[in-house]
Amino acid sequence: MPRKIRQLIKELKKAEFVNRGGKGSHRNFKHKNGPILTISGALNSDVKPYQEKLVKIKIKESKDERKR
């Protein structure tokens, strides 16, 4: 069963990303260390592979920035 957008958002919030609003089904997230990310789709929509990959990259970037 594919993951849902809701699960990605939960993962982002756990990594200290903050929702900065959005428009329609688009949500903008920002981390205090810099990375910005836009997630699109309804909360119960399936996650696209590119979204999953992008979230992993941005979370890793935020952790790398913390170490500096």
mmCIF file as gemmi writes it, N, C-alpha and C atoms, coordinates in Angstrom:
data_model
loop_
_atom_site.group_PDB
_atom_site.id
_atom_site.type_symbol
_atom_site.label_atom_id
_atom_site.label_alt_id
_atom_site.label_comp_id
_atom_site.label_asym_id
_atom_site.label_entity_id
_atom_site.label_seq_id
_atom_site.pdbx_PDB_ins_code
_atom_site.Cartn_x
_atom_site.Cartn_y
_atom_site.Cartn_z
_atom_site.occupancy
_atom_site.B_iso_or_equiv
_atom_site.pdbx_formal_charge
_atom_site.auth_seq_id
_atom_site.auth_asym_id
_atom_site.pdbx_PDB_model_num
ATOM 1 N N . MET Axp A 1 ? 0.841 -1.177 0 1 0 ? 1 A 1
ATOM 2 C CA . MET Axp A 1 ? 0 0 0 1 0 ? 1 A 1
ATOM 3 C C . MET Axp A 1 ? 0.893 1.25 0 1 0 ? 1 A 1
ATOM 4 N N . PRO Axp A 2 ? 0.702 2.141 -0.955 1 0 ? 2 A 1
ATOM 5 C CA . PRO Axp A 2 ? 1.55 3.333 -1.047 1 0 ? 2 A 1
ATOM 6 C C . PRO Axp A 2 ? 1.331 4.284 0.136 1 0 ? 2 A 1
ATOM 7 N N . ARG Axp A 3 ? 2.373 5.048 0.442 1 0 ? 3 A 1
ATOM 8 C CA . ARG Axp A 3 ? 2.269 6.047 1.505 1 0 ? 3 A 1
ATOM 9 C C . ARG Axp A 3 ? 1.371 7.186 1.056 1 0 ? 3 A 1
ATOM 10 N N . LYS Axp A 4 ? 0.875 7.928 2.019 1 0 ? 4 A 1
ATOM 11 C CA . LYS Axp A 4 ? -0.011 9.054 1.753 1 0 ? 4 A 1
ATOM 12 C C . LYS Axp A 4 ? 0.719 10.374 2.027 1 0 ? 4 A 1
ATOM 13 N N . ILE Axp A 5 ? 0.211 11.444 1.438 1 0 ? 5 A 1
ATOM 14 C CA . ILE Axp A 5 ? 0.773 12.783 1.63 1 0 ? 5 A 1
ATOM 15 C C . ILE Axp A 5 ? 0.803 13.116 3.125 1 0 ? 5 A 1
ATOM 16 N N . ARG Axp A 6 ? -0.232 12.711 3.831 1 0 ? 6 A 1
ATOM 17 C CA . ARG Axp A 6 ? -0.323 12.96 5.273 1 0 ? 6 A 1
ATOM 18 C C . ARG Axp A 6 ? 0.912 12.425 6.003 1 0 ? 6 A 1
ATOM 19 N N . GLN Axp A 7 ? 1.396 11.251 5.586 1 0 ? 7 A 1
ATOM 20 C CA . GLN Axp A 7 ? 2.565 10.64 6.218 1 0 ? 7 A 1
ATOM 21 C C . GLN Axp A 7 ? 3.837 11.437 5.924 1 0 ? 7 A 1
ATOM 22 N N . LEU Axp A 8 ? 3.95 11.958 4.701 1 0 ? 8 A 1
ATOM 23 C CA . LEU Axp A 8 ? 5.11 12.794 4.354 1 0 ? 8 A 1
ATOM 24 C C . LEU Axp A 8 ? 5.141 14.058 5.212 1 0 ? 8 A 1
ATOM 25 N N . ILE Axp A 9 ? 3.987 14.668 5.386 1 0 ? 9 A 1
ATOM 26 C CA . ILE Axp A 9 ? 3.901 15.895 6.176 1 0 ? 9 A 1
ATOM 27 C C . ILE Axp A 9 ? 4.287 15.61 7.628 1 0 ? 9 A 1
ATOM 28 N N . LYS Axp A 10 ? 3.838 14.485 8.145 1 0 ? 10 A 1
ATOM 29 C CA . LYS Axp A 10 ? 4.188 14.097 9.514 1 0 ? 10 A 1
ATOM 30 C C . LYS Axp A 10 ? 5.701 13.924 9.653 1 0 ? 10 A 1
ATOM 31 N N . GLU Axp A 11 ? 6.313 13.316 8.64 1 0 ? 11 A 1
ATOM 32 C CA . GLU Axp A 11 ? 7.764 13.116 8.632 1 0 ? 11 A 1
ATOM 33 C C . GLU Axp A 11 ? 8.506 14.458 8.596 1 0 ? 11 A 1
ATOM 34 N N . LEU Axp A 12 ? 8.003 15.397 7.79 1 0 ? 12 A 1
ATOM 35 C CA . LEU Axp A 12 ? 8.619 16.725 7.706 1 0 ? 12 A 1
ATOM 36 C C . LEU Axp A 12 ? 8.525 17.468 9.035 1 0 ? 12 A 1
ATOM 37 N N . LYS Axp A 13 ? 7.366 17.406 9.674 1 0 ? 13 A 1
ATOM 38 C CA . LYS Axp A 13 ? 7.194 18.094 10.956 1 0 ? 13 A 1
ATOM 39 C C . LYS Axp A 13 ? 8.096 17.492 12.024 1 0 ? 13 A 1
ATOM 40 N N . LYS Axp A 14 ? 8.288 16.181 11.97 1 0 ? 14 A 1
ATOM 41 C CA . LYS Axp A 14 ? 9.181 15.515 12.92 1 0 ? 14 A 1
ATOM 42 C C . LYS Axp A 14 ? 10.623 15.998 12.726 1 0 ? 14 A 1
ATOM 43 N N . ALA Axp A 15 ? 10.975 16.34 11.476 1 0 ? 15 A 1
ATOM 44 C CA . ALA Axp A 15 ? 12.32 16.833 11.156 1 0 ? 15 A 1
ATOM 45 C C . ALA Axp A 15 ? 12.427 18.351 11.342 1 0 ? 15 A 1
ATOM 46 N N . GLU Axp A 16 ? 11.452 18.945 12.038 1 0 ? 16 A 1
ATOM 47 C CA . GLU Axp A 16 ? 11.443 20.371 12.381 1 0 ? 16 A 1
ATOM 48 C C . GLU Axp A 16 ? 11.182 21.305 11.203 1 0 ? 16 A 1
ATOM 49 N N . PHE Axp A 17 ? 10.47 20.846 10.185 1 0 ? 17 A 1
ATOM 50 C CA . PHE Axp A 17 ? 10.029 21.726 9.109 1 0 ? 17 A 1
ATOM 51 C C . PHE Axp A 17 ? 8.727 22.383 9.56 1 0 ? 17 A 1
ATOM 52 N N . VAL Axp A 18 ? 8.521 23.638 9.164 1 0 ? 18 A 1
ATOM 53 C CA . VAL Axp A 18 ? 7.34 24.397 9.556 1 0 ? 18 A 1
ATOM 54 C C . VAL Axp A 18 ? 6.516 24.696 8.311 1 0 ? 18 A 1
ATOM 55 N N . ASN Axp A 19 ? 5.201 24.508 8.417 1 0 ? 19 A 1
ATOM 56 C CA . ASN Axp A 19 ? 4.305 24.804 7.305 1 0 ? 19 A 1
ATOM 57 C C . ASN Axp A 19 ? 4.192 26.316 7.165 1 0 ? 19 A 1
ATOM 58 N N . ARG Axp A 20 ? 4.52 26.829 5.988 1 0 ? 20 A 1
ATOM 59 C CA . ARG Axp A 20 ? 4.485 28.266 5.71 1 0 ? 20 A 1
ATOM 60 C C . ARG Axp A 20 ? 3.297 28.642 4.837 1 0 ? 20 A 1
ATOM 61 N N . GLY Axp A 21 ? 2.233 27.861 4.897 1 0 ? 21 A 1
ATOM 62 C CA . GLY Axp A 21 ? 1.048 28.168 4.111 1 0 ? 21 A 1
ATOM 63 C C . GLY Axp A 21 ? 1.118 27.544 2.732 1 0 ? 21 A 1
ATOM 64 N N . GLY Axp A 22 ? 0.26 27.991 1.859 1 0 ? 22 A 1
ATOM 65 C CA . GLY Axp A 22 ? 0.204 27.456 0.516 1 0 ? 22 A 1
ATOM 66 C C . GLY Axp A 22 ? -1.083 27.907 -0.148 1 0 ? 22 A 1
ATOM 67 N N . LYS Axp A 23 ? -1.378 27.301 -1.276 1 0 ? 23 A 1
ATOM 68 C CA . LYS Axp A 23 ? -2.576 27.67 -2.01 1 0 ? 23 A 1
ATOM 69 C C . LYS Axp A 23 ? -3.167 26.412 -2.618 1 0 ? 23 A 1
ATOM 70 N N . GLY Axp A 24 ? -4.425 26.164 -2.334 1 0 ? 24 A 1
ATOM 71 C CA . GLY Axp A 24 ? -5.052 24.955 -2.851 1 0 ? 24 A 1
ATOM 72 C C . GLY Axp A 24 ? -4.46 23.725 -2.193 1 0 ? 24 A 1
ATOM 73 N N . SER Axp A 25 ? -4.026 22.778 -3.014 1 0 ? 25 A 1
ATOM 74 C CA . SER Axp A 25 ? -3.466 21.536 -2.474 1 0 ? 25 A 1
ATOM 75 C C . SER Axp A 25 ? -1.954 21.616 -2.287 1 0 ? 25 A 1
ATOM 76 N N . HIS Axp A 26 ? -1.377 22.788 -2.456 1 0 ? 26 A 1
ATOM 77 C CA . HIS Axp A 26 ? 0.072 22.958 -2.3 1 0 ? 26 A 1
ATOM 78 C C . HIS Axp A 26 ? 0.395 23.501 -0.906 1 0 ? 26 A 1
ATOM 79 N N . ARG Axp A 27 ? 1.401 22.895 -0.28 1 0 ? 27 A 1
ATOM 80 C CA . ARG Axp A 27 ? 1.841 23.313 1.05 1 0 ? 27 A 1
ATOM 81 C C . ARG Axp A 27 ? 3.332 23.603 1.005 1 0 ? 27 A 1
ATOM 82 N N . ASN Axp A 28 ? 3.74 24.721 1.578 1 0 ? 28 A 1
ATOM 83 C CA . ASN Axp A 28 ? 5.15 25.112 1.602 1 0 ? 28 A 1
ATOM 84 C C . ASN Axp A 28 ? 5.718 24.858 2.991 1 0 ? 28 A 1
ATOM 85 N N . PHE Axp A 29 ? 6.855 24.199 3.034 1 0 ? 29 A 1
ATOM 86 C CA . PHE Axp A 29 ? 7.523 23.911 4.299 1 0 ? 29 A 1
ATOM 87 C C . PHE Axp A 29 ? 8.91 24.518 4.273 1 0 ? 29 A 1
ATOM 88 N N . LYS Axp A 30 ? 9.332 25.023 5.441 1 0 ? 30 A 1
ATOM 89 C CA . LYS Axp A 30 ? 10.655 25.631 5.554 1 0 ? 30 A 1
ATOM 90 C C . LYS Axp A 30 ? 11.3 25.135 6.831 1 0 ? 30 A 1
ATOM 91 N N . HIS Axp A 31 ? 12.591 24.91 6.75 1 0 ? 31 A 1
ATOM 92 C CA . HIS Axp A 31 ? 13.364 24.514 7.923 1 0 ? 31 A 1
ATOM 93 C C . HIS Axp A 31 ? 14.164 25.715 8.386 1 0 ? 31 A 1
ATOM 94 N N . LYS Axp A 32 ? 14.394 25.813 9.684 1 0 ? 32 A 1
ATOM 95 C CA . LYS Axp A 32 ? 15.127 26.973 10.215 1 0 ? 32 A 1
ATOM 96 C C . LYS Axp A 32 ? 16.545 27.063 9.671 1 0 ? 32 A 1
ATOM 97 N N . ASN Axp A 33 ? 17.087 25.946 9.18 1 0 ? 33 A 1
ATOM 98 C CA . ASN Axp A 33 ? 18.442 25.942 8.62 1 0 ? 33 A 1
ATOM 99 C C . ASN Axp A 33 ? 18.466 26.211 7.121 1 0 ? 33 A 1
ATOM 100 N N . GLY Axp A 34 ? 17.311 26.476 6.516 1 0 ? 34 A 1
ATOM 101 C CA . GLY Axp A 34 ? 17.332 26.887 5.13 1 0 ? 34 A 1
ATOM 102 C C . GLY Axp A 34 ? 16.485 26.136 4.127 1 0 ? 34 A 1
ATOM 103 N N . PRO Axp A 35 ? 16.492 24.783 4.118 1 0 ? 35 A 1
ATOM 104 C CA . PRO Axp A 35 ? 15.78 24.086 3.048 1 0 ? 35 A 1
ATOM 105 C C . PRO Axp A 35 ? 14.293 24.447 2.978 1 0 ? 35 A 1
ATOM 106 N N . ILE Axp A 36 ? 13.815 24.664 1.753 1 0 ? 36 A 1
ATOM 107 C CA . ILE Axp A 36 ? 12.408 24.968 1.495 1 0 ? 36 A 1
ATOM 108 C C . ILE Axp A 36 ? 11.868 23.878 0.582 1 0 ? 36 A 1
ATOM 109 N N . LEU Axp A 37 ? 10.603 23.508 0.783 1 0 ? 37 A 1
ATOM 110 C CA . LEU Axp A 37 ? 10.016 22.389 0.057 1 0 ? 37 A 1
ATOM 111 C C . LEU Axp A 37 ? 8.535 22.642 -0.152 1 0 ? 37 A 1
ATOM 112 N N . THR Axp A 38 ? 8.019 22.313 -1.334 1 0 ? 38 A 1
ATOM 113 C CA . THR Axp A 38 ? 6.593 22.401 -1.616 1 0 ? 38 A 1
ATOM 114 C C . THR Axp A 38 ? 6.065 20.999 -1.872 1 0 ? 38 A 1
ATOM 115 N N . ILE Axp A 39 ? 5.007 20.642 -1.152 1 0 ? 39 A 1
ATOM 116 C CA . ILE Axp A 39 ? 4.35 19.346 -1.319 1 0 ? 39 A 1
ATOM 117 C C . ILE Axp A 39 ? 2.974 19.615 -1.906 1 0 ? 39 A 1
ATOM 118 N N . SER Axp A 40 ? 2.626 18.906 -2.961 1 0 ? 40 A 1
ATOM 119 C CA . SER Axp A 40 ? 1.315 19.088 -3.571 1 0 ? 40 A 1
ATOM 120 C C . SER Axp A 40 ? 0.507 17.803 -3.46 1 0 ? 40 A 1
ATOM 121 N N . GLY Axp A 41 ? -0.802 17.959 -3.378 1 0 ? 41 A 1
ATOM 122 C CA . GLY Axp A 41 ? -1.702 16.818 -3.32 1 0 ? 41 A 1
ATOM 123 C C . GLY Axp A 41 ? -2.577 16.868 -2.082 1 0 ? 41 A 1
ATOM 124 N N . ALA Axp A 42 ? -3.739 16.232 -2.18 1 0 ? 42 A 1
ATOM 125 C CA . ALA Axp A 42 ? -4.643 16.138 -1.036 1 0 ? 42 A 1
ATOM 126 C C . ALA Axp A 42 ? -4.022 15.237 0.023 1 0 ? 42 A 1
ATOM 127 N N . LEU Axp A 43 ? -4.404 15.426 1.267 1 0 ? 43 A 1
ATOM 128 C CA . LEU Axp A 43 ? -3.813 14.667 2.369 1 0 ? 43 A 1
ATOM 129 C C . LEU Axp A 43 ? -3.929 13.158 2.197 1 0 ? 43 A 1
ATOM 130 N N . ASN Axp A 44 ? -5.013 12.7 1.579 1 0 ? 44 A 1
ATOM 131 C CA . ASN Axp A 44 ? -5.193 11.257 1.418 1 0 ? 44 A 1
ATOM 132 C C . ASN Axp A 44 ? -4.752 10.748 0.046 1 0 ? 44 A 1
ATOM 133 N N . SER Axp A 45 ? -4.051 11.57 -0.724 1 0 ? 45 A 1
ATOM 134 C CA . SER Axp A 45 ? -3.522 11.141 -2.025 1 0 ? 45 A 1
ATOM 135 C C . SER Axp A 45 ? -2.264 10.308 -1.827 1 0 ? 45 A 1
ATOM 136 N N . ASP Axp A 46 ? -2.008 9.425 -2.786 1 0 ? 46 A 1
ATOM 137 C CA . ASP Axp A 46 ? -0.787 8.625 -2.745 1 0 ? 46 A 1
ATOM 138 C C . ASP Axp A 46 ? 0.419 9.501 -3.072 1 0 ? 46 A 1
ATOM 139 N N . VAL Axp A 47 ? 1.54 9.171 -2.45 1 0 ? 47 A 1
ATOM 140 C CA . VAL Axp A 47 ? 2.784 9.906 -2.673 1 0 ? 47 A 1
ATOM 141 C C . VAL Axp A 47 ? 3.401 9.458 -3.994 1 0 ? 47 A 1
ATOM 142 N N . LYS Axp A 48 ? 3.847 10.413 -4.774 1 0 ? 48 A 1
ATOM 143 C CA . LYS Axp A 48 ? 4.554 10.104 -6.018 1 0 ? 48 A 1
ATOM 144 C C . LYS Axp A 48 ? 6.012 9.803 -5.667 1 0 ? 48 A 1
ATOM 145 N N . PRO Axp A 49 ? 6.68 8.959 -6.454 1 0 ? 49 A 1
ATOM 146 C CA . PRO Axp A 49 ? 8.076 8.616 -6.148 1 0 ? 49 A 1
ATOM 147 C C . PRO Axp A 49 ? 8.996 9.835 -6.053 1 0 ? 49 A 1
ATOM 148 N N . TYR Axp A 50 ? 8.786 10.838 -6.904 1 0 ? 50 A 1
ATOM 149 C CA . TYR Axp A 50 ? 9.654 12.016 -6.861 1 0 ? 50 A 1
ATOM 150 C C . TYR Axp A 50 ? 9.454 12.799 -5.564 1 0 ? 50 A 1
ATOM 151 N N . GLN Axp A 51 ? 8.237 12.783 -5.018 1 0 ? 51 A 1
ATOM 152 C CA . GLN Axp A 51 ? 7.986 13.488 -3.762 1 0 ? 51 A 1
ATOM 153 C C . GLN Axp A 51 ? 8.714 12.806 -2.604 1 0 ? 51 A 1
ATOM 154 N N . GLU Axp A 52 ? 8.656 11.49 -2.596 1 0 ? 52 A 1
ATOM 155 C CA . GLU Axp A 52 ? 9.333 10.713 -1.556 1 0 ? 52 A 1
ATOM 156 C C . GLU Axp A 52 ? 10.837 11 -1.573 1 0 ? 52 A 1
ATOM 157 N N . LYS Axp A 53 ? 11.405 10.994 -2.776 1 0 ? 53 A 1
ATOM 158 C CA . LYS Axp A 53 ? 12.838 11.232 -2.934 1 0 ? 53 A 1
ATOM 159 C C . LYS Axp A 53 ? 13.209 12.652 -2.495 1 0 ? 53 A 1
ATOM 160 N N . LEU Axp A 54 ? 12.399 13.625 -2.888 1 0 ? 54 A 1
ATOM 161 C CA . LEU Axp A 54 ? 12.667 15.021 -2.557 1 0 ? 54 A 1
ATOM 162 C C . LEU Axp A 54 ? 12.613 15.267 -1.048 1 0 ? 54 A 1
ATOM 163 N N . VAL Axp A 55 ? 11.659 14.648 -0.377 1 0 ? 55 A 1
ATOM 164 C CA . VAL Axp A 55 ? 11.55 14.807 1.077 1 0 ? 55 A 1
ATOM 165 C C . VAL Axp A 55 ? 12.791 14.249 1.759 1 0 ? 55 A 1
ATOM 166 N N . LYS Axp A 56 ? 13.251 13.084 1.323 1 0 ? 56 A 1
ATOM 167 C CA . LYS Axp A 56 ? 14.461 12.494 1.91 1 0 ? 56 A 1
ATOM 168 C C . LYS Axp A 56 ? 15.67 13.404 1.709 1 0 ? 56 A 1
ATOM 169 N N . ILE Axp A 57 ? 15.796 13.977 0.515 1 0 ? 57 A 1
ATOM 170 C CA . ILE Axp A 57 ? 16.916 14.877 0.214 1 0 ? 57 A 1
ATOM 171 C C . ILE Axp A 57 ? 16.866 16.117 1.105 1 0 ? 57 A 1
ATOM 172 N N . LYS Axp A 58 ? 15.689 16.73 1.233 1 0 ? 58 A 1
ATOM 173 C CA . LYS Axp A 58 ? 15.557 17.962 2.019 1 0 ? 58 A 1
ATOM 174 C C . LYS Axp A 58 ? 15.786 17.71 3.508 1 0 ? 58 A 1
ATOM 175 N N . ILE Axp A 59 ? 15.336 16.573 4.017 1 0 ? 59 A 1
ATOM 176 C CA . ILE Axp A 59 ? 15.582 16.249 5.423 1 0 ? 59 A 1
ATOM 177 C C . ILE Axp A 59 ? 17.073 16.06 5.648 1 0 ? 59 A 1
ATOM 178 N N . LYS Axp A 60 ? 17.734 15.401 4.706 1 0 ? 60 A 1
ATOM 179 C CA . LYS Axp A 60 ? 19.181 15.202 4.82 1 0 ? 60 A 1
ATOM 180 C C . LYS Axp A 60 ? 19.906 16.549 4.778 1 0 ? 60 A 1
ATOM 181 N N . GLU Axp A 61 ? 19.483 17.445 3.88 1 0 ? 61 A 1
ATOM 182 C CA . GLU Axp A 61 ? 20.086 18.783 3.793 1 0 ? 61 A 1
ATOM 183 C C . GLU Axp A 61 ? 19.938 19.536 5.114 1 0 ? 61 A 1
ATOM 184 N N . SER Axp A 62 ? 18.772 19.428 5.729 1 0 ? 62 A 1
ATOM 185 C CA . SER Axp A 62 ? 18.552 20.153 6.989 1 0 ? 62 A 1
ATOM 186 C C . SER Axp A 62 ? 19.452 19.605 8.087 1 0 ? 62 A 1
ATOM 187 N N . LYS Axp A 63 ? 19.69 18.308 8.095 1 0 ? 63 A 1
ATOM 188 C CA . LYS Axp A 63 ? 20.584 17.71 9.095 1 0 ? 63 A 1
ATOM 189 C C . LYS Axp A 63 ? 22.028 18.119 8.832 1 0 ? 63 A 1
ATOM 190 N N . ASP Axp A 64 ? 22.417 18.175 7.564 1 0 ? 64 A 1
ATOM 191 C CA . ASP Axp A 64 ? 23.774 18.592 7.209 1 0 ? 64 A 1
ATOM 192 C C . ASP Axp A 64 ? 24.023 20.041 7.617 1 0 ? 64 A 1
ATOM 193 N N . GLU Axp A 65 ? 23.028 20.898 7.452 1 0 ? 65 A 1
ATOM 194 C CA . GLU Axp A 65 ? 23.162 22.31 7.814 1 0 ? 65 A 1
ATOM 195 C C . GLU Axp A 65 ? 23.31 22.474 9.323 1 0 ? 65 A 1
ATOM 196 N N . ARG Axp A 66 ? 22.663 21.596 10.096 1 0 ? 66 A 1
ATOM 197 C CA . ARG Axp A 66 ? 22.759 21.675 11.553 1 0 ? 66 A 1
ATOM 198 C C . ARG Axp A 66 ? 24.174 21.394 12.03 1 0 ? 66 A 1
ATOM 199 N N . LYS Axp A 67 ? 24.886 20.53 11.314 1 0 ? 67 A 1
ATOM 200 C CA . LYS Axp A 67 ? 26.234 20.137 11.709 1 0 ? 67 A 1
ATOM 201 C C . LYS Axp A 67 ? 27.251 21.246 11.478 1 0 ? 67 A 1
ATOM 202 N N . ARG Axp A 68 ? 26.959 22.181 10.594 1 0 ? 68 A 1
ATOM 203 C CA . ARG Axp A 68 ? 27.909 23.254 10.258 1 0 ? 68 A 1
ATOM 204 C C . ARG Axp A 68 ? 28.009 24.284 11.331 1 0 ? 68 A 1
